[in-house]
Amino acid sequence: MQNISEKERALREELVMAVGYTNVVKCVFADKREVFLEFLEIFTGIRSGRNIKYAEAMLRVTELFDGYPHLVKHFERFLPPDYCREIETKDPFKWLDFRRSD
């Protein structure tokens, strides 16, 4: 059995979450390729440490995902806690519902 550190395990879990989230965004915006591509640019920018500030990324994603607050909330999982907004919900799994909330 391979012995991996807690740090490696956390990095793998974060990678799995990032890939899964990206796939969900791709499905939600399957008919709006430009939205997905802009999201991908933002997401890879913050993940790679390029010159995208967290506050700017949060603002751009919030505007891009207008009408999909739970996609925005899930995006926050990839930012430091200082950049998270509160989205009120009594259901802790509500973020799994990626349908438009108009």
C-alpha positions in Angstrom: 0.0 0.0 0.0 1.3 3.4 -0.9 1.9 5.8 1.9 0.9 9.4 1.0 1.1 12.4 3.3 -1.9 14.4 4.4 -0.8 17.3 2.3 -0.7 15.1 -0.8 -4.1 13.6 0.0 -5.5 17.2 0.4 -4.0 18.2 -2.9 -5.5 15.2 -4.7 -8.9 15.9 -3.2 -8.7 19.5 -4.2 -7.7 18.5 -7.7 -10.7 16.1 -7.9 -13.0 18.9 -6.7 -11.6 21.3 -9.2 -12.0 18.9 -12.1 -15.5 18.0 -11.0 -16.6 21.6 -10.6 -15.1 22.5 -14.0 -17.1 19.7 -15.6 -20.3 20.9 -14.0 -19.7 24.5 -15.3 -19.0 23.0 -18.7 -22.3 21.1 -18.7 -24.4 24.1 -17.3 -23.0 26.4 -20.0 -22.9 23.8 -22.8 -24.8 26.1 -25.1 -22.7 29.1 -24.1 -19.1 28.2 -24.9 -17.8 31.7 -24.4 -19.1 31.8 -20.8 -17.3 28.5 -20.1 -14.1 29.7 -21.8 -14.0 32.9 -19.8 -14.7 30.9 -16.6 -11.8 28.6 -17.5 -9.5 31.5 -18.0 -10.4 32.9 -14.6 -10.2 29.6 -12.8 -6.9 28.5 -14.3 -5.6 31.9 -13.5 -6.3 31.7 -9.8 -5.3 28.0 -9.6 -1.9 28.6 -11.3 -1.1 31.7 -9.3 -1.0 34.0 -12.3 -1.7 37.7 -11.9 -5.4 37.4 -11.2 -6.4 38.9 -7.9 -9.0 36.9 -5.8 -11.3 39.9 -5.5 -11.3 40.4 -9.3 -11.8 36.7 -9.9 -14.8 36.7 -7.5 -16.4 39.7 -9.2 -15.9 38.3 -12.7 -17.3 34.9 -11.8 -20.3 36.5 -10.0 -21.1 38.5 -13.1 -20.5 35.6 -15.4 -22.7 33.2 -13.4 -25.5 35.7 -12.9 -28.6 33.7 -12.0 -26.5 30.7 -10.7 -25.7 31.7 -7.1 -24.7 28.2 -6.2 -22.1 27.9 -8.9 -20.7 31.1 -7.5 -20.8 29.7 -4.0 -19.0 26.6 -5.0 -16.3 28.7 -6.8 -15.6 30.3 -3.4 -14.3 26.9 -2.2 -11.2 27.6 -4.3 -10.6 31.1 -2.7 -9.2 32.1 0.7 -12.1 32.6 3.2 -11.8 36.4 3.1 -13.3 36.4 -0.4 -16.4 34.4 0.3 -19.9 35.8 0.3 -22.8 34.4 2.3 -25.6 32.8 0.3 -28.4 31.9 2.6 -29.7 28.5 2.5 -31.2 26.1 5.0 -30.1 23.1 2.9 -26.4 22.4 3.3 -26.5 20.5 -0.1 -28.3 23.3 -2.0 -25.1 24.1 -3.8 -25.5 20.8 -5.7 -28.5 22.3 -7.5 -26.9 24.1 -10.4 -30.1 25.1 -12.2 -30.7 28.7 -12.9 -32.4 30.4 -10.0 -34.7 33.0 -11.5 
